[in-house]
Amino acid sequence: MNSASDSLSIIPITGIPEIRPDNDLVKIVAGAITKQNVSIIKGDIIVFAQKIVSKAEGRIVKLLEVRPSSFAIRIASELNKDPNIVETILGETRRIVKMDRGKSDTGRLIVETRTGITCANAGVDASNVSGGGMVTLLPLDPDDSAKRLVESFKNEFGIEIAVIITDTIGRPWRMGLTEIAIGCWGIKPLKDYRGQRDSKGYELNATIVAIADEIAGAAGLVMDKTGSTPVVIVRGFQYEHGGIGAKELIRKPEEDLFR
Amino acid sequence: MNSASDSLSIIPITGIPEIRPDNDLVKIVAGAITKQNVSIIKGDIIVFAQKIVSKAEGRIVKLLEVRPSSFAIRIASELNKDPNIVETILGETRRIVKMDRGKSDTGRLIVETRTGITCANAGVDASNVSGGGMVTLLPLDPDDSAKRLVESFKNEFGIEIAVIITDTIGRPWRMGLTEIAIGCWGIKPLKDYRGQRDSKGYELNATIVAIADEIAGAAGLVMDKTGSTPVVIVRGFQYEHGGIGAKELIRKPEEDLFR
């Protein structure tokens, strides 16, 4: 028989102040967790919205200081976007996957980021940034950011946790955005059921589950998009430790039918 | 200040026996929930893996009884698949999105199902089906299946809940499968933040979140792929009632950059 102990808890953490470059994110988040009368426990997965990690790492661009290339200016005109934003996007891009004027006022620019994540606008985002004319970039190496957060929790509080850093992205074929894992540490992002047998003795032959993306989605349910809940604890999930980060979630070009 | 009351619980339900055509799924699931000392409460979202819904609806095919067309036989040969399975897949297909031999032994057949879901093999699946040579099909109309489940819970127990029916699917660009919502009722599958302002007063202009898919992913974390946990309760999530089902999650062809 199953029991409540097999249940997962998805715990939103609020009361996190505006994060500024070089803030000690772990101390601030741990403080907010404590204020909420929640204790961090071993095995917790702490999920961070990309935005506050980017801010702590100083990944902020003042658009007025950007000098767009002639290519950026031309694309911006085609897509009805700000040339300085397009230049910023291109600076984060290793491959343009799709450009389209779309039916809305603003065109769409789907790219592969420098770390291989396929998303709109390379994750360059103007929402939830203090001061006008500023945008955030994704962390330079989100797995490394997650690793440093895991290590800080260990060093400062002696607690072993896992960290997932998420971003909100769109998908082909389906409406609506979902939260996905762009970085992680302390947890293997893929769970491999291959070789296990199902309840009827049939060998499962093609089931590798992207648990880090499912955890990101679960956290996304309580991550208010207005930015007031950028951290979520996922508690009670049994996961494999280790791995090399969320880079395992990126499909190799030669195995991808939809490049 | 936030509190534990804002947390979500993801509660796996086990002990559900093999489901057969015309079984009363709601009675069986309610029985398993009760045995687990969990009470269903108003507002619960009960998530069903597609497989048990399909079985209860008799959406099972005996492969030996299938007569493959010459097209199915040719494709099966190209993709190194069973012609009878290919015929079954084509019977559930309204459009082939991609056919590819792939690098593995078996080729890949990505299609749009009769209800517009883009997935491999039209959801035709041999795992967790009793007896050899049997496969399950997706429910004929998963939103309608969800609606009937919602109504049965109301009629039999007087409790208003929402239902999401999920399937495990792959995605372009990313490794690993995730659970998505193929049917739902009693909950709007998309949450629209447009027009709301973020914590800095910036108007959110492109944020519609596919919460039904995030709920499916959260449930997927405890839905063991061996089939022993086909039902999950998601408790504590504030959602909008109504909607027209998971068909809202299907992107219109003319708005899809990746058709």
HADDOCK unambig.tbl for C-alpha pairs under 7 A between the chains (distance, minus, plus):
assign (segid A and resid 1 and name CA) (segid B and resid 15 and name CA) 6.95 0.50 0.50
assign (segid A and resid 1 and name CA) (segid B and resid 36 and name CA) 6.53 0.50 0.50
assign (segid A and resid 2 and name CA) (segid B and resid 14 and name CA) 6.28 0.50 0.50
assign (segid A and resid 2 and name CA) (segid B and resid 36 and name CA) 6.13 0.50 0.50
assign (segid A and resid 3 and name CA) (segid B and resid 36 and name CA) 6.25 0.50 0.50
assign (segid A and resid 4 and name CA) (segid B and resid 11 and name CA) 6.98 0.50 0.50
assign (segid A and resid 6 and name CA) (segid B and resid 12 and name CA) 7.00 0.50 0.50
assign (segid A and resid 7 and name CA) (segid B and resid 9 and name CA) 6.50 0.50 0.50
assign (segid A and resid 7 and name CA) (segid B and resid 10 and name CA) 5.35 0.50 0.50
assign (segid A and resid 7 and name CA) (segid B and resid 11 and name CA) 4.54 0.50 0.50
assign (segid A and resid 7 and name CA) (segid B and resid 12 and name CA) 6.34 0.50 0.50
assign (segid A and resid 8 and name CA) (segid B and resid 9 and name CA) 5.67 0.50 0.50
assign (segid A and resid 8 and name CA) (segid B and resid 10 and name CA) 4.93 0.50 0.50
assign (segid A and resid 8 and name CA) (segid B and resid 11 and name CA) 6.68 0.50 0.50
assign (segid A and resid 9 and name CA) (segid B and resid 7 and name CA) 6.50 0.50 0.50
assign (segid A and resid 9 and name CA) (segid B and resid 8 and name CA) 5.67 0.50 0.50
assign (segid A and resid 9 and name CA) (segid B and resid 9 and name CA) 4.80 0.50 0.50
assign (segid A and resid 9 and name CA) (segid B and resid 10 and name CA) 6.41 0.50 0.50
assign (segid A and resid 10 and name CA) (segid B and resid 7 and name CA) 5.36 0.50 0.50
assign (segid A and resid 10 and name CA) (segid B and resid 8 and name CA) 4.94 0.50 0.50
assign (segid A and resid 10 and name CA) (segid B and resid 9 and name CA) 6.40 0.50 0.50
assign (segid A and resid 11 and name CA) (segid B and resid 4 and name CA) 6.99 0.50 0.50
assign (segid A and resid 11 and name CA) (segid B and resid 7 and name CA) 4.54 0.50 0.50
assign (segid A and resid 11 and name CA) (segid B and resid 8 and name CA) 6.68 0.50 0.50
assign (segid A and resid 12 and name CA) (segid B and resid 7 and name CA) 6.34 0.50 0.50
assign (segid A and resid 14 and name CA) (segid B and resid 2 and name CA) 6.26 0.50 0.50
assign (segid A and resid 15 and name CA) (segid B and resid 1 and name CA) 6.97 0.50 0.50
assign (segid A and resid 36 and name CA) (segid B and resid 1 and name CA) 6.64 0.50 0.50
assign (segid A and resid 36 and name CA) (segid B and resid 2 and name CA) 6.16 0.50 0.50
assign (segid A and resid 36 and name CA) (segid B and resid 3 and name CA) 6.18 0.50 0.50
assign (segid A and resid 118 and name CA) (segid B and resid 173 and name CA) 6.81 0.50 0.50
assign (segid A and resid 127 and name CA) (segid B and resid 198 and name CA) 6.79 0.50 0.50
assign (segid A and resid 127 and name CA) (segid B and resid 202 and name CA) 6.15 0.50 0.50
assign (segid A and resid 127 and name CA) (segid B and resid 204 and name CA) 6.84 0.50 0.50
assign (segid A and resid 128 and name CA) (segid B and resid 198 and name CA) 5.78 0.50 0.50
assign (segid A and resid 128 and name CA) (segid B and resid 199 and name CA) 5.97 0.50 0.50
assign (segid A and resid 128 and name CA) (segid B and resid 200 and name CA) 5.51 0.50 0.50
assign (segid A and resid 128 and name CA) (segid B and resid 202 and name CA) 6.89 0.50 0.50
assign (segid A and resid 129 and name CA) (segid B and resid 200 and name CA) 6.54 0.50 0.50
assign (segid A and resid 130 and name CA) (segid B and resid 200 and name CA) 5.92 0.50 0.50
assign (segid A and resid 172 and name CA) (segid B and resid 256 and name CA) 6.65 0.50 0.50
assign (segid A and resid 172 and name CA) (segid B and resid 258 and name CA) 5.64 0.50 0.50
assign (segid A and resid 173 and name CA) (segid B and resid 118 and name CA) 6.80 0.50 0.50
assign (segid A and resid 173 and name CA) (segid B and resid 250 and name CA) 6.26 0.50 0.50
assign (segid A and resid 173 and name CA) (segid B and resid 251 and name CA) 5.15 0.50 0.50
assign (segid A and resid 173 and name CA) (segid B and resid 256 and name CA) 6.25 0.50 0.50
assign (segid A and resid 173 and name CA) (segid B and resid 258 and name CA) 6.99 0.50 0.50
assign (segid A and resid 174 and name CA) (segid B and resid 249 and name CA) 5.41 0.50 0.50
assign (segid A and resid 174 and name CA) (segid B and resid 250 and name CA) 4.78 0.50 0.50
assign (segid A and resid 174 and name CA) (segid B and resid 251 and name CA) 4.77 0.50 0.50
assign (segid A and resid 175 and name CA) (segid B and resid 210 and name CA) 6.81 0.50 0.50
assign (segid A and resid 175 and name CA) (segid B and resid 249 and name CA) 4.73 0.50 0.50
assign (segid A and resid 175 and name CA) (segid B and resid 250 and name CA) 5.71 0.50 0.50
assign (segid A and resid 175 and name CA) (segid B and resid 251 and name CA) 5.00 0.50 0.50
assign (segid A and resid 176 and name CA) (segid B and resid 190 and name CA) 6.49 0.50 0.50
assign (segid A and resid 176 and name CA) (segid B and resid 208 and name CA) 5.07 0.50 0.50
assign (segid A and resid 176 and name CA) (segid B and resid 209 and name CA) 4.70 0.50 0.50
assign (segid A and resid 176 and name CA) (segid B and resid 210 and name CA) 4.41 0.50 0.50
assign (segid A and resid 176 and name CA) (segid B and resid 249 and name CA) 6.97 0.50 0.50
assign (segid A and resid 177 and name CA) (segid B and resid 208 and name CA) 6.06 0.50 0.50
assign (segid A and resid 177 and name CA) (segid B and resid 209 and name CA) 4.62 0.50 0.50
assign (segid A and resid 177 and name CA) (segid B and resid 210 and name CA) 5.48 0.50 0.50
assign (segid A and resid 178 and name CA) (segid B and resid 209 and name CA) 6.02 0.50 0.50
assign (segid A and resid 178 and name CA) (segid B and resid 210 and name CA) 5.88 0.50 0.50
assign (segid A and resid 178 and name CA) (segid B and resid 214 and name CA) 6.55 0.50 0.50
assign (segid A and resid 190 and name CA) (segid B and resid 176 and name CA) 6.48 0.50 0.50
assign (segid A and resid 197 and name CA) (segid B and resid 226 and name CA) 6.45 0.50 0.50
assign (segid A and resid 198 and name CA) (segid B and resid 127 and name CA) 6.79 0.50 0.50
assign (segid A and resid 198 and name CA) (segid B and resid 128 and name CA) 5.78 0.50 0.50
assign (segid A and resid 198 and name CA) (segid B and resid 226 and name CA) 3.88 0.50 0.50
assign (segid A and resid 198 and name CA) (segid B and resid 227 and name CA) 6.13 0.50 0.50
assign (segid A and resid 199 and name CA) (segid B and resid 128 and name CA) 5.97 0.50 0.50
assign (segid A and resid 199 and name CA) (segid B and resid 226 and name CA) 5.52 0.50 0.50
assign (segid A and resid 199 and name CA) (segid B and resid 227 and name CA) 5.75 0.50 0.50
assign (segid A and resid 199 and name CA) (segid B and resid 228 and name CA) 6.44 0.50 0.50
assign (segid A and resid 200 and name CA) (segid B and resid 128 and name CA) 5.54 0.50 0.50
assign (segid A and resid 200 and name CA) (segid B and resid 129 and name CA) 6.56 0.50 0.50
assign (segid A and resid 200 and name CA) (segid B and resid 130 and name CA) 5.91 0.50 0.50
assign (segid A and resid 202 and name CA) (segid B and resid 127 and name CA) 6.17 0.50 0.50
assign (segid A and resid 202 and name CA) (segid B and resid 128 and name CA) 6.91 0.50 0.50
assign (segid A and resid 204 and name CA) (segid B and resid 127 and name CA) 6.83 0.50 0.50
assign (segid A and resid 208 and name CA) (segid B and resid 176 and name CA) 5.06 0.50 0.50
assign (segid A and resid 208 and name CA) (segid B and resid 177 and name CA) 6.06 0.50 0.50
assign (segid A and resid 209 and name CA) (segid B and resid 176 and name CA) 4.69 0.50 0.50
assign (segid A and resid 209 and name CA) (segid B and resid 177 and name CA) 4.61 0.50 0.50
assign (segid A and resid 209 and name CA) (segid B and resid 178 and name CA) 6.00 0.50 0.50
assign (segid A and resid 210 and name CA) (segid B and resid 175 and name CA) 6.81 0.50 0.50
assign (segid A and resid 210 and name CA) (segid B and resid 176 and name CA) 4.42 0.50 0.50
assign (segid A and resid 210 and name CA) (segid B and resid 177 and name CA) 5.48 0.50 0.50
assign (segid A and resid 210 and name CA) (segid B and resid 178 and name CA) 5.86 0.50 0.50
assign (segid A and resid 211 and name CA) (segid B and resid 221 and name CA) 6.56 0.50 0.50
assign (segid A and resid 214 and name CA) (segid B and resid 178 and name CA) 6.55 0.50 0.50
assign (segid A and resid 214 and name CA) (segid B and resid 217 and name CA) 4.47 0.50 0.50
assign (segid A and resid 214 and name CA) (segid B and resid 218 and name CA) 5.70 0.50 0.50
assign (segid A and resid 214 and name CA) (segid B and resid 221 and name CA) 6.59 0.50 0.50
assign (segid A and resid 215 and name CA) (segid B and resid 218 and name CA) 6.37 0.50 0.50
assign (segid A and resid 217 and name CA) (segid B and resid 214 and name CA) 4.47 0.50 0.50
assign (segid A and resid 217 and name CA) (segid B and resid 217 and name CA) 6.07 0.50 0.50
assign (segid A and resid 217 and name CA) (segid B and resid 218 and name CA) 6.49 0.50 0.50
assign (segid A and resid 218 and name CA) (segid B and resid 214 and name CA) 5.69 0.50 0.50
assign (segid A and resid 218 and name CA) (segid B and resid 215 and name CA) 6.36 0.50 0.50
assign (segid A and resid 218 and name CA) (segid B and resid 217 and name CA) 6.50 0.50 0.50
assign (segid A and resid 218 and name CA) (segid B and resid 218 and name CA) 4.58 0.50 0.50
assign (segid A and resid 221 and name CA) (segid B and resid 211 and name CA) 6.55 0.50 0.50
assign (segid A and resid 221 and name CA) (segid B and resid 214 and name CA) 6.57 0.50 0.50
assign (segid A and resid 226 and name CA) (segid B and resid 197 and name CA) 6.44 0.50 0.50
assign (segid A and resid 226 and name CA) (segid B and resid 198 and name CA) 3.85 0.50 0.50
assign (segid A and resid 226 and name CA) (segid B and resid 199 and name CA) 5.49 0.50 0.50
assign (segid A and resid 227 and name CA) (segid B and resid 198 and name CA) 6.09 0.50 0.50
assign (segid A and resid 227 and name CA) (segid B and resid 199 and name CA) 5.71 0.50 0.50
assign (segid A and resid 228 and name CA) (segid B and resid 199 and name CA) 6.38 0.50 0.50
assign (segid A and resid 249 and name CA) (segid B and resid 174 and name CA) 5.40 0.50 0.50
assign (segid A and resid 249 and name CA) (segid B and resid 175 and name CA) 4.73 0.50 0.50
assign (segid A and resid 249 and name CA) (segid B and resid 176 and name CA) 6.99 0.50 0.50
assign (segid A and resid 250 and name CA) (segid B and resid 173 and name CA) 6.26 0.50 0.50
assign (segid A and resid 250 and name CA) (segid B and resid 174 and name CA) 4.76 0.50 0.50
assign (segid A and resid 250 and name CA) (segid B and resid 175 and name CA) 5.71 0.50 0.50
assign (segid A and resid 251 and name CA) (segid B and resid 173 and name CA) 5.14 0.50 0.50
assign (segid A and resid 251 and name CA) (segid B and resid 174 and name CA) 4.75 0.50 0.50
assign (segid A and resid 251 and name CA) (segid B and resid 175 and name CA) 5.00 0.50 0.50
assign (segid A and resid 256 and name CA) (segid B and resid 172 and name CA) 6.66 0.50 0.50
assign (segid A and resid 256 and name CA) (segid B and resid 173 and name CA) 6.25 0.50 0.50
assign (segid A and resid 258 and name CA) (segid B and resid 172 and name CA) 5.67 0.50 0.50
